[in-house]
Amino acid sequence: MDKFQGQEAPVVIYSMTSTSAEDAPRGVSFLYDLHRLNVAVSRAKALAVVVMSEELLGAAVRTPEQLRQVNALCRLVEMATVVD
C-alpha cells in the first residue's frame, strides 16, 4: 500500500488478509490503520474492493483508538455494497 500512495487506478483491491484481529501478524493497529484504508479506497477511480472476513467487524478492542479504527471499518461496510 505504501508504494501506491499518490497514485490512482481504475480499480483497487485491498485485502485485509487476516480472518480475525487476533490472527493479524502485525497486530490490530496495523490491520485497522485508518490511513492505510483511506489510501486504498481513495485511490480508486471507479471501484474499490475491500476483501475481508466478517469477523474483523466484531474485534475485541482494548483502547479508544482501536474502537475508533474498528468503527470506521464498520461504517465503510455500512456504506458499501456487500457481496457474499
N, C-alpha and C positions, 0 to 999 in steps of 0.2 A: 504494500500500500504506500509506503514512503516514496518509492520511485515514481508512483503515479501522481503524486501531489503536483498540482499546477498544470496537469494535462486533462484532456477530455476524450471521451469515446462515445460512440452512439449507444452502446450497451455496456454496462458494468455489472459484473457478477462478483459479489462479496460473500465469501463463505466464512461462517463463524467457526467452523472446524471442530468444535467440541460439542459433545452431546449433553453435557451439563457443566455448570460453573465449577464444580469440584474437579472435573477432569481437565480443565484448562491448563496446559503445560506452563504457561507464563502467568497464570493467576487471573483472578477476577478483574482486577483493574485493567489489565491489558485486553482481555476479552471484550469488556464492555466500554472500552475507551471511546468517549463521545467524539473526540477529534478524528480518530481513525474512521469511525462510522460515517461522520459528516463528509470526510474526504471521499469515501467510497460512493455514497449515494449522490453527492452534489456534482460529481464529475461526469455523470451520465447525461448525454444529450437527449436521449429518448426513453431509455428504460434502465432502471436499476433493479437488480435481482439480489435479494439477501437470502442466502441459504443457511438455515439454522434449525436446530431442534427446538420443539415447543418447550422442552424442559428449561431452556435458558430464560424463559419468561417468568419462571417461578423460583428463581435462585434465592437462597437464603442470604440475606445481606447483613453485614455487621456494622456498617458505618453509614452516616448520612450521604456520603459521596457515592457509595455503592448503590444505595437506594435511588439516588438521582440517575445513575447510569442505567440501572435496570428499568426504571420508569420511562426513560427516554426510548429504550428499545421497545417497551410495551406500547408506547404511544405511536412509534413508527409502524408497528404491526397493526394497530387500530386504524391507521390512516391508509394502509396498503391494501392491495388486493392479494388475499392469501390463496395460494394454490397448494392443495394437499398432494 
